Amino acid sequence: MISKSNKIFLAGHNGMVGSAILKKLKNLGYKNIICVSKKKLNLLDQKKVESFLKKKKPKVVIIAAARVGGILANNNNKASFLYENLTIQTNIIHGSFLAGVKNLIFLGSSCIYPKKTKQPIKESFFMTGPLENTNDAYAIAKITGVKMCMEYSKQYKLNYKTLMPANMFGANDNYDLSSSHFFPALIRKIHNAKIRKKKFITLWGNGKPKRELLYVEDFADACVFFMRKKTKESFVNIGSGVEKTIKGFAQYIMKRLNVNLKIKYDLTKPNGMQRKKLDLSISKKYGWKSKTSLNEAFEKVYLDYLKN
């Protein structure tokens, strides 16, 4: 059993996901959260990561550290996405094992599932077909992390599990139009068009791919929930069930911002996977489901965007 006084090492506490998990843990009264800056601990350095974990000996490790980005960043930086993600997660997972850590949570991604898989996507569809080529390098790194948690748990009798989130958004997101995910990019494009009194926005691809959106604070809640829960499954999908097309999300944001813009499509840019809706049966079976409505989450996120 994990108590409020146990040491928890949270890797990647400054990112959107990591900062939401940190906030959740603090709000729930966890008193012994270990966070360390990039300057003090380079997660790409195997020796330093291993000695850090052996010295600190946490009861739980949560891996929210990763090199992430949207469709273009993934497609244009495949070598660095592959190398950095493989190295960070391998150093932490293997280092945790060497340090005697029994409990670990790794953050997966819905892009690990096959490109042409059935929908909604069940956990059992893992590794049953070819990947979407725009983010296959990132997906392969994440697949390796999922397999490591699975096999280390089996071979060494550990409780290493993966949570597989839908597309996440939240406070502290990346709004850079060349490297962000689609939803923060839409917020920025539509906000800028409104402020500058433009008549249209341009979407990448044809606007038809469907995406499921998950508010990051709901994912943080799932993280703590499953950190405390014994599961038979080595990985669990975490989603909201809220799904629209990219065009549909653009129209939703316009409505929220009270602006009516024409949508143009840049067909030189990739669409990515046509649909990524997660089957949430397993998370529901254990008693977890997302709590925040899209409207409530959007209000919070838009205020955070305006502030920052």
C-alpha positions in Angstrom: 0.0 0.0 0.0 1.2 3.5 -0.9 0.9 6.0 1.9 0.9 9.9 1.9 4.4 9.9 3.4 6.0 7.5 0.9 8.7 8.9 -1.4 7.4 9.5 -5.0 9.8 10.5 -7.7 8.0 12.4 -10.5 10.2 12.8 -13.6 9.1 15.7 -15.9 7.4 17.8 -13.2 7.6 21.0 -15.3 5.8 19.8 -18.4 2.0 20.1 -18.9 1.3 16.5 -17.7 4.0 16.5 -15.0 2.9 19.8 -13.4 -0.8 18.6 -13.3 0.3 15.3 -11.6 2.4 17.3 -9.1 -0.5 19.6 -8.3 -2.8 16.6 -7.8 -0.4 14.8 -5.5 0.1 18.0 -3.4 -3.7 18.6 -3.2 -4.2 15.1 -2.0 -1.6 15.5 0.8 1.3 13.5 -0.5 4.2 15.0 1.4 7.3 13.4 0.0 7.4 14.2 -3.7 10.8 14.2 -5.3 11.3 16.6 -8.3 14.6 17.6 -9.8 15.4 20.1 -12.6 17.0 19.2 -15.9 20.1 21.2 -14.8 20.5 19.0 -11.7 19.7 15.7 -13.3 20.0 15.0 -17.0 17.7 12.1 -17.7 19.7 11.2 -20.8 22.6 10.3 -18.6 22.3 6.6 -17.5 24.9 6.7 -14.7 23.5 9.8 -13.1 19.9 8.5 -13.3 20.9 5.2 -11.8 22.9 6.7 -8.9 20.1 9.3 -8.2 17.5 6.5 -7.9 19.8 4.3 -5.7 20.4 7.3 -3.5 16.8 8.5 -3.2 15.1 5.0 -3.1 11.6 6.2 -3.9 8.6 3.9 -3.2 6.9 5.0 -6.5 8.3 6.4 -9.8 6.1 8.3 -12.3 7.6 9.0 -15.7 6.0 12.1 -17.2 9.3 13.2 -18.8 9.3 12.8 -22.6 10.2 14.6 -25.8 6.7 15.4 -27.2 5.2 17.4 -30.1 2.5 17.6 -32.7 2.3 15.9 -36.0 4.9 18.1 -37.8 7.4 18.0 -34.9 7.0 14.2 -34.8 7.4 13.8 -38.6 10.4 16.2 -38.9 12.4 15.0 -35.9 12.1 11.3 -35.9 15.7 10.5 -34.9 15.6 12.8 -31.9 12.1 11.7 -30.8 13.2 8.1 -31.0 16.6 8.6 -29.2 15.5 10.9 -26.5 12.3 9.0 -25.5 14.0 5.6 -25.6 16.9 6.9 -23.5 14.9 8.7 -20.9 12.4 5.9 -20.3 15.1 3.1 -20.4 17.3 5.0 -17.9 14.4 5.5 -15.5 12.7 2.1 -15.8 16.0 0.1 -15.6 17.4 2.5 -13.0 14.2 2.0 -10.9 14.6 -1.8 -11.1 18.3 -1.5 -10.0 17.3 0.8 -7.1 14.7 -1.7 -5.8 11.6 0.4 -6.8 8.6 -1.9 -6.9 5.9 0.6 -8.2 6.2 2.6 -11.4 3.8 4.4 -13.8 4.9 5.1 -17.4 2.9 7.4 -19.6 2.1 5.9 -23.0 0.3 7.5 -25.9 -2.7 6.5 -28.1 -0.4 6.7 -31.1 1.1 3.3 -30.2 -2.0 1.6 -31.6 -2.1 0.5 -35.3 -3.0 3.0 -38.0 -6.0 1.0 -39.3 -7.2 -0.5 -36.0 -10.8 -1.0 -35.2 -12.5 1.7 -33.1 -12.9 2.3 -30.2 -9.4 1.0 -29.6 -9.0 -1.8 -27.0 -5.8 -2.4 -25.2 -5.7 -5.8 -26.8 -5.2 -4.2 -30.2 -1.6 -3.3 -29.2 1.0 -4.4 -31.7 -1.5 -5.9 -34.2 -0.7 -3.8 -37.2 1.5 -1.1 -38.9 1.7 2.3 -37.2 0.8 5.8 -38.6 3.9 6.8 -40.4 4.0 10.5 -39.3 4.6 9.5 -35.7 6.0 6.0 -35.9 9.3 6.9 -34.4 7.7 8.3 -31.3 5.2 5.4 -31.1 8.1 2.8 -31.4 9.8 4.5 -28.4 6.6 4.4 -26.4 5.9 0.8 -27.4 9.3 -0.1 -26.1 8.5 1.6 -22.7 5.2 -0.3 -22.5 7.0 -3.6 -23.2 9.7 -2.9 -20.7 7.1 -2.2 -17.9 5.3 -5.4 -18.9 8.3 -7.7 -19.1 10.1 -6.2 -16.0 6.9 -6.7 -14.0 6.7 -10.4 -15.2 10.4 -11.3 -14.8 11.1 -9.4 -11.6 7.7 -9.5 -9.9 7.2 -5.7 -10.0 4.2 -3.4 -10.3 5.2 -1.4 -13.4 2.3 -0.2 -15.4 1.5 2.1 -18.3 -1.4 4.5 -18.7 -2.4 5.2 -22.2 -4.0 8.7 -22.5 -6.1 10.2 -25.4 -5.0 13.5 -26.8 -4.4 15.7 -23.8 -4.7 19.5 -23.3 -4.5 21.7 -20.3 -2.7 24.6 -18.5 1.0 24.9 -19.2 0.5 23.5 -22.8 2.8 24.3 -25.8 1.2 26.8 -28.2 4.0 27.0 -30.7 2.3 26.5 -34.1 5.1 24.4 -35.6 5.5 22.0 -32.7 2.3 21.9 -30.6 -0.6 19.4 -30.7 -3.7 20.3 -32.6 -5.9 21.7 -29.9 -3.6 24.3 -28.4 -2.7 25.2 -32.0 -6.4 25.8 -32.8 -6.8 27.9 -29.6 -3.9 30.1 -30.7 -5.0 30.4 -34.4 -8.6 31.3 -33.5 -7.7 33.7 -30.7 -5.2 35.5 -33.0 -7.7 35.7 -35.9 -10.3 37.2 -33.5 -7.8 39.8 -32.1 -6.5 40.7 -35.6 -10.0 40.8 -37.1 -9.1 38.2 -39.7 -11.8 36.5 -41.8 -10.4 32.9 -41.9 -8.1 30.3 -40.3 -6.1 27.6 -42.0 -6.2 24.0 -40.7 -3.6 21.4 -41.5 -4.9 18.5 -43.6 -8.6 18.2 -44.5 -10.1 18.7 -41.0 -11.8 15.3 -41.1 -9.7 13.2 -38.7 -11.4 12.5 -35.4 -9.7 13.0 -32.0 -10.7 12.2 -28.4 -9.7 15.0 -26.0 -8.7 14.5 -22.4 -8.2 17.3 -19.9 -4.8 16.9 -18.3 -6.1 17.3 -14.7 -8.4 14.3 -15.3 -5.4 12.4 -16.5 -3.5 13.4 -13.3 -6.4 12.1 -11.3 -6.2 8.8 -13.2 -2.5 8.6 -12.5 -2.9 8.8 -8.7 -6.0 6.5 -8.8 -4.0 3.8 -10.6 -0.9 4.4 -8.6 -2.9 3.1 -5.6 -4.7 0.4 -7.5 -3.6 -3.2 -8.2 -4.4 -4.1 -11.8 -4.2 -7.4 -13.6 -3.6 -5.5 -16.9 -0.1 -4.1 -17.5 -1.6 -1.0 -19.4 -4.9 0.8 -19.3 -6.5 3.3 -21.7 -7.4 6.7 -20.1 -9.9 8.8 -22.0 -12.9 11.1 -21.8 -15.2 9.7 -24.6 -15.3 13.3 -25.9 -14.7 13.1 -29.7 -15.0 15.5 -32.6 -13.3 16.0 -36.0 -10.5 18.6 -36.1 -12.9 20.8 -38.0 -15.5 20.2 -35.2 -13.1 21.2 -32.5 -12.3 24.4 -34.5 -16.0 25.2 -34.7 -16.4 24.5 -31.0 -13.6 27.0 -30.1 -15.1 29.6 -32.4 -18.4 29.3 -30.7 -16.8 29.6 -27.3 -14.9 32.7 -28.4 -17.9 34.2 -30.2 -16.3 34.5 -33.6 -17.3 33.1 -37.0 -14.3 32.4 -39.3 -14.1 30.8 -42.6 -11.9 27.6 -42.5 -9.3 26.9 -45.2 -7.4 23.7 -45.5 -3.7 23.2 -46.1 -3.6 19.8 -47.9 0.2 19.9 -48.1 0.2 19.1 -44.4 -0.5 15.6 -43.1 -3.8 14.4 -41.5 -2.3 11.8 -39.2 -4.5 8.9 -38.1 -8.1 9.1 -39.3 -9.5 8.3 -35.8 -8.1 7.6 -32.3 -11.0 6.8 -29.9 -10.1 4.7 -26.9 -12.1 1.9 -25.5 -12.4 2.8 -21.8 -14.0 -0.5 -20.5 -10.9 -1.4 -18.3 -10.5 2.0 -16.6 -14.3 2.0 -15.9 -14.2 -1.6 -14.6 -11.7 -0.3 -11.9 -14.0 2.6 -11.1 -12.2 5.5 -12.9 -13.8 7.9 -15.3 -13.0 11.5 -16.4 -14.9 14.2 -14.4 -14.4 17.5 -16.2 -16.7 18.6 -19.0 -15.2 20.0 -22.2 -16.8 23.4 -21.4 -15.3 23.6 -17.9 -11.9 22.4 -19.1 -11.9 24.9 -22.0 -12.7 27.8 -19.7 -9.7 27.0 -17.5 -7.3 26.4 -20.4 -8.3 29.6 -22.3 -7.8 31.7 -19.1 -4.4 30.1 -18.7 -3.6 30.8 -22.4 -4.6 34.5 -22.0 -2.5 34.8 -18.8 0.7 33.3 -20.3 
